[in-house]
């Protein structure tokens, strides 16, 4: 069992709970003990959607998923800002101003491209070794530094009213480290009002979309039926943006021993090194030399 299971994470479930659910299904299905499982990017409990779960050797690639772009659908409710910037928190500011769709579309270019944003006080970022949300829940003042992120695209959902808006659904394609709750707060402020997120759904994480995503009920059903391999995406699926590099047995053996391959006439960059259909390593090519970035223990 080496590859990816894509969960359609339900509301109220944390990312680590998603990992635990996959571990439990692997145990119940008799797939063996000690299989490594990890997630490819935290998704808030109040968010739903694509949660890539890495199984076995795919856990070595989970870090790359953290650095990948994401796509979200999210709804902003205007008129109230909350302590958590979502529906879970207490109302901390109100406004009678309700923007129009035209006004909204006029400010969106200001939030497209490279921007800076201040993360929410209720976030997993650490301050002197403590999680920001733990400090905020304890009543302490949380001051987080602004960070640079990139909003690749930002668009209004179809069917939005042209009059005064109580709420609006947007779609955002964003870089790693982007907080949608902060984006919603800042858009509302730019419109002369306040707002918070009432719906957040991740529709894409790196190369993974909702198409192969399964519900927890389906996961449990397939675990009990011992058919999880039917929904397991291959290791390669997490590296669809990286070209393959075919190896011969001697080259594969050398890479497995951590040796450098010389005289490999390929362009500089990363490759997914394969011996036939078997993944050998994620490698880096530079000046016709190939070095292992992440090796895979697969037969």
C-alpha positions as a printed Julia matrix, in Angstrom:
299×3 Matrix{Float64}:
   0.0    0.0     0.0
   1.99   2.95   -1.33
   0.18   5.93   -2.81
  -2.58   8.45   -2.15
  -6.11   8.26   -0.81
  -8.02  11.49   -1.45
 -10.64  12.23    1.17
 -13.55  14.58    0.69
 -13.13  15.83    4.24
 -16.44  16.48    6.0
 -17.29  19.45    8.16
 -15.97  19.23   11.71
 -13.18  16.74   11.03
  -9.55  17.78   11.55
  -6.77  16.76    9.17
  -5.12  14.52   11.79
  -8.49  12.84   12.36
  -8.58  12.11    8.63
  -5.18  10.44    8.92
  -6.44   8.42   11.89
  -9.51   7.3     9.91
  -7.3    5.95    7.11
  -5.02   4.19    9.62
  -8.05   2.6    11.26
  -9.4    1.37    7.92
  -6.01  -0.11    6.99
  -5.93  -2.0    10.3
  -9.52  -3.17   10.05
  -8.97  -4.28    6.47
  -6.0   -6.41    7.49
  -3.52  -4.48    5.37
  -0.88  -4.85    8.05
   0.39  -2.85   10.98
   2.92  -0.08   10.86
   1.93   1.39    7.49
   2.95   5.04    7.48
   0.12   7.52    6.87
   0.24  11.32    6.71
  -1.71  14.21    5.22
  -0.62  16.55    2.46
  -1.78  19.87    3.87
  -3.88  20.95    6.84
  -7.55  21.7     6.25
  -9.5   23.51    8.99
 -12.23  21.5    10.77
 -14.79  24.03    9.48
 -13.59  23.48    5.89
 -14.53  20.6     3.6
 -13.05  19.11    0.46
  -9.81  17.73   -0.9
  -7.52  16.23    1.77
  -4.71  14.14    0.24
  -3.7   11.28    2.53
  -0.27   9.8     1.82
   0.14   6.07    2.45
   3.4    4.16    2.76
   6.25   5.58    0.69
   4.03   8.44   -0.48
   4.55  10.01    2.96
   8.01  10.99    1.7
   6.27  13.3    -0.76
   3.76  14.82    1.67
   6.06  17.79    2.25
   5.84  18.72   -1.42
   2.07  18.87   -1.1
   2.4   21.49    1.65
   4.21  23.72   -0.87
   1.64  23.25   -3.63
  -1.06  25.65   -4.82
  -4.64  25.2    -3.63
  -8.07  26.15   -5.0
 -10.95  27.08   -2.7
 -14.6   28.03   -2.97
 -15.59  30.27   -0.07
 -18.52  32.38    1.02
 -18.16  35.77    2.71
 -21.03  37.03    4.87
 -20.96  40.8     5.1
 -21.91  42.86    8.14
 -20.22  40.86   10.91
 -16.57  40.11   11.69
 -15.86  37.35   14.18
 -12.9   36.58   16.43
 -11.98  33.53   14.35
 -12.94  35.13   10.99
 -15.36  32.24   10.43
 -18.76  31.14   11.75
 -17.3   29.56   14.88
 -16.16  32.76   16.6
 -17.88  35.53   18.49
 -18.93  38.7    16.68
 -16.34  41.42   17.33
 -17.4   44.09   14.79
 -20.51  44.96   12.8
 -21.4   47.19    9.85
 -24.6   48.18    8.07
 -22.75  48.53    4.75
 -23.58  45.92    2.11
 -21.49  46.06   -1.08
 -22.79  45.52   -4.59
 -21.39  42.97   -6.99
 -19.95  45.76   -9.11
 -18.13  47.2    -6.09
 -16.83  43.76   -5.19
 -15.53  43.05   -8.68
 -13.83  46.45   -8.7
 -11.7   45.64   -5.63
 -10.79  42.03   -6.52
  -7.8   43.06   -8.7
  -6.24  44.56   -5.55
  -6.2   41.04   -4.09
  -4.88  39.26   -7.16
  -1.18  38.57   -7.68
   1.5   38.97   -4.98
  -0.05  40.41   -1.82
   0.68  40.57    1.9
  -1.78  39.4     4.53
  -1.88  39.07    8.3
  -2.83  35.5     9.31
  -5.8   34.98   11.64
  -5.12  35.02   15.38
  -6.86  31.64   15.45
  -4.31  29.77   13.35
  -1.76  27.0    13.86
   1.2   29.36   13.5
   3.58  29.35   16.46
   4.58  32.29   18.65
   7.5   31.48   20.98
   6.7   27.79   20.64
   2.96  28.16   21.34
   0.16  27.77   18.79
  -1.51  31.09   18.04
  -4.99  29.61   18.52
  -4.06  28.33   21.99
  -2.92  31.81   22.99
  -6.04  33.4    21.49
  -8.34  30.96   23.3
  -6.54  31.77   26.55
  -7.45  35.42   26.05
  -3.94  36.61   25.21
  -3.33  39.23   22.54
  -1.98  37.6    19.4
   0.1   39.7    17.01
   1.21  37.93   13.85
   3.49  39.38   11.2
   2.22  39.99    7.69
   3.36  37.43    5.14
   3.76  37.44    1.39
   1.46  35.14   -0.58
   0.22  34.95   -4.16
  -3.4   34.9    -5.29
  -3.17  33.47   -8.8
  -6.85  34.1    -9.56
  -9.95  35.32   -7.75
 -13.43  35.23   -9.26
 -17.08  35.65   -8.3
 -19.33  32.6    -8.43
 -22.11  32.37  -10.97
 -25.57  33.63  -10.12
 -24.46  36.37   -7.73
 -27.06  39.1    -7.21
 -26.35  42.53   -8.69
 -27.89  44.36   -5.72
 -26.63  44.78   -2.16
 -24.95  41.57   -1.06
 -25.53  39.84    2.25
 -23.08  37.17    1.21
 -21.09  36.11   -1.86
 -19.23  33.0    -2.98
 -15.8   33.37   -4.58
 -13.24  30.99   -6.04
  -9.55  31.53   -5.27
  -6.44  29.82   -6.67
  -3.74  30.56   -4.11
  -0.14  29.83   -3.18
   0.97  27.97   -0.08
   0.54  29.85    3.18
  -2.57  31.75    2.08
  -5.32  32.13    4.66
  -8.73  32.38    3.03
 -10.24  33.76    6.25
  -7.76  36.65    6.14
  -8.49  37.19    2.45
 -12.22  37.4     3.18
 -11.62  39.85    6.07
  -9.46  42.1     3.9
 -11.88  42.08    0.95
 -14.72  43.13    3.26
 -12.63  45.93    4.78
 -11.69  47.18    1.31
 -15.41  47.44    0.59
 -15.97  49.62    3.64
 -17.61  46.9     5.7
 -16.69  43.79    7.68
 -17.22  40.11    7.01
 -16.39  36.52    7.85
 -16.26  33.15    6.1
 -19.36  30.97    6.39
 -18.34  28.27    3.88
 -14.91  27.03    2.85
 -14.39  24.14    0.46
 -11.06  23.06   -1.03
 -11.59  21.83   -4.57
  -7.95  21.23   -5.48
  -4.68  20.61   -3.62
  -1.62  20.34   -5.85
  -2.56  17.87   -8.59
  -5.51  16.39   -6.66
  -9.12  17.41   -7.33
 -12.5   16.32   -5.99
 -12.87  13.81   -8.84
 -11.16  10.88   -7.03
 -12.13  12.07   -3.52
 -14.23   9.75   -1.36
 -16.36  10.27    1.72
 -15.54   8.84    5.15
 -18.48   6.43    4.8
 -17.09   5.15    1.49
 -13.62   4.87    3.04
 -14.98   2.77    5.91
 -17.01   0.64    3.53
 -14.01  -0.12    1.32
 -11.79  -0.74    4.34
 -14.16  -3.39    5.66
 -14.41  -4.92    2.19
 -10.6   -4.92    1.84
 -10.83  -3.0    -1.43
  -8.89   0.14   -0.49
  -6.36  -0.57   -3.24
  -9.13   0.28   -5.73
  -9.11   3.92   -4.61
  -5.37   4.17   -3.94
  -3.78   6.53   -6.45
  -0.2    5.66   -7.42
   2.84   7.33   -5.92
   3.36   9.08   -9.26
   0.03  10.9    -8.92
   1.55  13.3    -6.43
   4.22  14.31   -8.94
   2.23  14.87  -12.11
   4.18  18.06  -12.79
   7.52  16.22  -12.82
   8.75  14.24  -15.85
   9.76  10.61  -15.54
  13.35   9.44  -15.94
  13.74   5.86  -17.17
  16.58   3.89  -15.55
  18.33   0.65  -16.33
  18.89  -1.85  -13.48
  22.46  -0.69  -12.83
  21.4    2.95  -12.59
  18.51   2.05  -10.3
  20.86   0.07   -8.06
  23.29   2.98   -7.87
  20.57   5.45   -6.87
  19.25   3.05   -4.23
  22.73   3.07   -2.72
  22.73   6.86   -2.68
  25.31   7.19   -5.44
  25.37   9.97   -8.04
  24.72   9.14  -11.69
  27.07  10.97  -14.06
  26.74  11.66  -17.77
  22.92  11.68  -17.82
  21.96  13.9   -20.75
  18.76  15.51  -19.43
  17.77  19.09  -18.7
  18.43  20.39  -15.2
  15.54  19.94  -12.78
  13.65  17.32  -10.82
  12.62  13.92  -12.21
  10.67  10.89  -11.07
  13.19   8.09  -11.59
  11.61   4.77  -12.61
  12.83   1.24  -13.24
  10.12  -0.02  -15.52
   6.91   0.63  -13.57
   8.66   0.8   -10.18
   9.4    4.2    -8.62
  13.03   4.41   -7.49
  13.5    8.01   -6.34
  12.68  11.65   -6.74
  15.93  13.0    -8.16
  17.58  16.31   -9.06
  19.54  16.65  -12.3
  22.26  19.3   -12.55
  25.06  19.48  -15.12
  24.33  15.92  -16.31
  24.61  14.56  -12.76
  21.62  13.0   -11.04
  21.28  12.92   -7.24
  18.59  11.45   -5.01
  16.22  13.9    -3.31
  13.86  11.24   -1.89
  14.46   7.52   -2.3
  11.64   4.97   -2.26
  11.92   1.52   -0.68
   9.93  -0.41   -3.25
  10.61  -3.76   -4.88
